[in-house]
Amino acid sequence: MSFTLSSGLYPTQGFHTTSTTKINVSSLPSSSCTLELLYALPPLIFVDRYELALRSSSYNFSINSASGNLDLEKPVHAVEQETVELKVSVGLWDAEKEEAVVIDVPMHLRYPEAAGADSKEQQYVSVRLDWPKGVVTCSADNLASYTLTTTPIPPERASSADYAHDTIRVPSGRKSDLTFVETGTAVTILVCFFWLLRVSLRTSKRLVNDKFNKER
C-alpha cells in the first residue's frame, strides 16, 4: 500500500481560490478504505459550510473551530486569531484499481487589515496555507478478523524543516484612505436617511389627504 500527495491553490491572488489536492492511490489492502485530509486554515482563510455541503456527492466534511470562527462576513481583525481545522473524508472502494483521487475545496479570504504604506500602488498581504495532511484508514474485509490500518500520506515535496505549502496574495486597503472612506460612508448613509424620511413624510401626507377627501 503506497500513496503520495500533492496540492495547490488556483488562483494564487484574490479573495476566492480553490485548493486542489491529488492523491496517487496504489495497492489498497481492502475494499473498505477511507481517505481523510486535514486542512489547517489560518485566520485569513475560511470555507463556506453551505458551499461545501453542495459537494456531498464527492466528500464529507467537518469544521472544528474552538471559538466558532465561522462568520463569513467579518474581516480578519474581527475574528479570533486561531487556526480552524477542516477535515474532508472520501471513500476508496476499489482495492485493485490504481488511480489518482482529486479533491477540490473552494476557499475564500477575509479582508485583511489596512496597510500602513502611502504608496499609490495596490498593496497585498501574502497568506501561507500548508498542504493538507492525509491519512488512509482501511478495515479488513473479513469482519470476523476485524483490523484497522492507518497510513499517513507523505507529501511529494517537503523537507523536515518546512512542510509543503502554497501562498496566496490578497489585496488590502491603505490606512491613508480610511478617512475618505469613513467620511464618504457616513455622508451616503445620511443622504439615504433624509431621502427615506422625505419620501415617508410625502407618502404619509398623501394618505391623510386621500382619507380626508373620501370622508367629505
N, C-alpha and C positions, 0 to 999 in steps of 0.2 A: 504494500500500500504506500503510494507516494503522491505528494501534492506539491505544487508551487503556487504562489500568489503574487499577482501584480495589480497595481491600482493607479488611477489617475483622475484628475479633475479637468472638466471641459465645460465651458471656457475657463480660463485662468484669470479673468478680470471681470468685475461687475458684481451685481448683487444676487445673481442666480447662477448656479452651476450644477453639475451632475458628477457624482463620484461613481466611476465605473471600475468594478473590481472583477478580475478574471482569475479563476482558479482552475488550474490544469489538474484533472482528476485521472488517476491511473490505479487499476487493480484494487477495487473496493473489496473488502473481505466478506461482505454480505449484502443483501438487498434491502437492509434496513439501516441506512446511514443518514445522518443529518449534518449539514454544514451550517456553522454559526460564524458570523462575522461580528466583531465588536468594534464599534467606532467610538473614539473619544473626541467629542465636539467641543472646541474652545468657545468662550462666551460670544464671540462674533459670528459664529456659525450655528444655524439651527435647522431643524427639519419640521415640516408641517405634517402632523399625525394624520390629518384628513386626506392629504395628498398621498401619503404612503398607504393608507387604507385602500385606495383605488388599485393598488398593486398586489392585493391579497392573492390573486391567482399565481403570482410569481414567488412571493415570500411572505413570511410572517415577521412581525417586528415588535419590539418593546422599547420604551424610553424610560431611563432612570435619571431623575433629577432630584437631588436632596432638597432643594428649595422650591421646586415647582417652576423651574426656569424655562417655561414653555410659551410665554406670551409672544405672539408673532409680531406685534407692533412696536414693542419697546426698543429704543436704541440701546447700545451696549452699556452706556453708563447708568442705565436704569434697571439693570438686572444684576443678580448675584454673579460675582466673578468666579464661577465654578465650571468644571468640566462636566458636560452632560453625556451619559452613556447611551448609545443606540445599539441594540442587538438585532441583527437580521438573521432569520433561520430559513433554510430551504432544504427540502428532502432530496436525497440522492438515491434513486431507486434501482438504477441499472448497474449491477455489480460487475458486469463483464464488458460493457461498452466504455471505451476510453474517450473522453471528451472534455471540453472546457465549459465551465459554468460561468456565466457572465451575469453580474448583478449591478443594476443601475439604481442609485439612490439620489433623488433630487434634493439639493440643499440650497439654503438661502443665507444671506448675510445681513446682519443688523447694521444700522447707521453707526459708524464709528464716531468717536469724539472729534470735534473740530481741531484741525491742525493749527499750530501757532505761527506757521510761516506766512509772510506777507507776499509771497510770490504770486503773480497773477496766473501762473500755470496750475493746472489741476493737480491737487495733492492726492496721494494714495497711501493706504495702510496695507501692509503685507500680513497675511494670516497664514500660519502653518497648520496643516492638517496631516497628522500621521496616517499612514495606511492602516486599514482595519486589521485587527488581529484575527486570524482564522483558526477554527478548530473543527475537525470532523469527528463525530461520535457515531460508532457502529455497535449494534447489538447482534448477538448470534441468531441465525435463522431458526435454530432448534431451541424452542423455549424451555425444553427440559434441561438444557445445559446453558442457561442464560448468562451471558457475559457482556460486558460493556467495554469497548475500546475507544479511548480518546487520543487523537493525534493532532498536535499543533501543526499549523501550516507555516513554513518559513517563507518570508518574502523573497522575491527573486533577486533584489538588490538591497543590501543593508550591511552595515558594519556593526560591530559590537558597541561602538561609541555613539552611533546615530541611527535610530530606526528609520526605515524608508518613509519618506513623506513627500507631500506636494505643497505648493504655495499658491495662494490666490490673492490678487490685489483688488481692494475695494476703494472707490473714490470717497474722499472725505471733504467736508466743508472747511472754510477758513474762519478763524476766530474774528478776523477783521471785518467779516461780513455779518456778524451776529447782530450788531446794532441796526444795520439796514434791514435785515430780515425780520427782526423782532418789531421794529417800528412799522414796517410795511404790513405785517400780520395784524398788529393792533389797529391800524387805520382801516384795513379791509374789514375787520370784524365790526368796528364802529359804524362804518358806512352801511354794511348789511343790516345791522341792528336798526338804524334810523330809517332805512328804506322799508324794512318789515313793519316798523312802528307806523310809518306814514300810510302804508297800504292797509294796515289793520284799522286805523282810525277812519280812513276813507270808506272802507267796507262797512264798518260799524255805523257810520253816519248814513250811508245809503240804505242800510237795512232799517234803520229807525225811520227814515223818511218814507220808505215803502210801506212800513206798517202804519204810519200816520195817515198816509193817503188812502189806504184801504179802509181805515176806520171812519173816514169822513163821509 
